Amino acid sequence: MTELRNIPLTTIDGTTTSLADFRDKVVLIVNVASRCGLAPQYEQLEQLQKTYGERGFAVLGFPSNQFLQELSTEDAIKEYCSTTWGVTFPMFEKAKLNGKSAHPLYAELKKTPDRTGKAGRVTWNFEKFLVTPDNQVHRFRPTTVPDDPAIVRAIEAALPA
């Protein structure tokens, strides 16, 4: 697996970064979409950020229009996320998830199987990948809500006591 932490990323504000900036954190990478029926998950994602942020956890939101449910501009996405859901966690530029032009981060993350052993394509908006400081990746499908006990257990197990 390519070193996830070295893949270049661009924030929603246009700043270049990478997961190396989060090397000591447990991160929950989520492909988000503002016009998706699962958008209320933003509220739970923000709650996870508030609950665990000070302990070394971060939600990272990656807007995607792969399923034709995202707003057209980064500015519109930022405004929607902050005014509708109070999002404070880091957001990144829109990313392609599947196909030949998939973002390199997602090309790597998709190699991780979910709890049923299935890897491959991102199936819908709000698919979640939990990456620990030791680069273990746990995959949770879109309908697994952010505060699902399996996600909470994985976050707590990876955080310092």
N, C-alpha and C positions, 0 to 999 in steps of 0.2 A: 504494500500500500504506500502510495506517495505520502510523504510527511504532510499531514493535513495542516499543520501549523505554519508551513512555508508557502501555502497557496495565497497569492495576492488577492485581496478583497478591497472593495471600494464602498465606503459608507454612503448613506443616502445623501450626505452633504458633499460628496465628491472627494473625501480624504482617502488616500491609499493606506491600507493597513493589512494585517493578516491575523490569523488565530494566535500567532506568537505573542501578540499583545495581551492575550488571555491565557498565557501558558500555565499559570498557577490556578486557573479557575476551572470550575465545572461549568460547561456551557451547554445550553439547550438551543440547538439550531432548528429554526422553524421556518418553512416556506409559508408565507402569509398572503392573504388576498382580501382586500377590503370589501368586496361585493359577494363574498362567499357566505353561504348559510352557516358555516362554522366560524365566522368572524367573532361571535361572542367569546371564543376561546382567548381572544386578546385580553379580556378581563382576568381570566385565570393565569395567563402568562405573566401579566403585570403583577398579580398577587404573588406568584412564585418569586419574581424579581424582588419584590419588597420583603418577602419572608426570608429569603436566603442570600440576597445580594451582599450583605455585610459579612457573610461567612465565606465568600469566595465563589459565588455563583452568578452567572449572567445568562439571560435569554438574549439570543441574537436573531432578529427578524430579517428574513430575506423575502421581500415582496416578489411575486412572480405572476405573470400573466399567462403562464403555460396553459391554464384552464379557462382563460378569457374572463376572469373575474376580478382583475386588478385595475385600479385607476390608471390614467394615462401618464401622469407625471410624478416624479419623486416628491415635488412640492405638495401635490394633492394628497399623496399617500401620507406624508408627514402630518399634514393638517388633520386629515381624517383620524389617524392613529392617536394624535395627542388630544384633539377635541372630543372625539367620540369615546375613546377608551382610556385616556390618561396615560398613554404609553410613555415610559421613561427609559426603557431598555434600548440598547443600540439597534439601529435599523441600517440596512445596507441597500445598495442600488438593486433595481430589479434584476432577477437572475433567471436564466433558463434552467430547467431541472432535468429534462429528458432530451434524448436525441443527440445528434452529432454536435450540436452547438451548446450542449449543457455546460454550465459553469464548471470549471475544474473541481471546485469543492464538492459539488453534487455528483460529479462523475466518480469521485472517491467514496462519498458517503453511501451512494446507492449499492456499493459492494457489500454493505453490512446487511445481514439477514435480520428480519423481525423475529418475534418470539416463536413464530411457527416455522422458522427456518427459511423463509422466502426473502431473497434479495431482489435487486432489479429496480425497475422504474418507480419513481415517486407516483403514487396512485391518485393523489388529490391534494388540495390545499391543506395546510396545517399538519403535514407529516413532520415528525419530530425526531431529531438525532441528538442524543445526550453524549457529549464527548468529555471524558475525564482528563485530569492533568497527565495521567500516564497513557493517554491516547486510546483508551478503550472506547468503543462506540456502541451505544445501545439505540435500537431503532423502534419507534412507536408510530403506528399508523394514524392517519388523520382523525378517525373517530375516537381514538384514545384521548380523553380530555387531559389537559395539562396537569390537573390536580389528581389524576388517577393514582391510586396507591402504588402501582408499579413504578411510575415515574418518580413519585415522592421518595419511595424507598431507594431508588437508584441515585437520586440526588443526594439524599442524606448519607448513603453509604460511601459516596465519593468525597464528601466534604470533611474537613477537619472537625473533630469533636468540639 
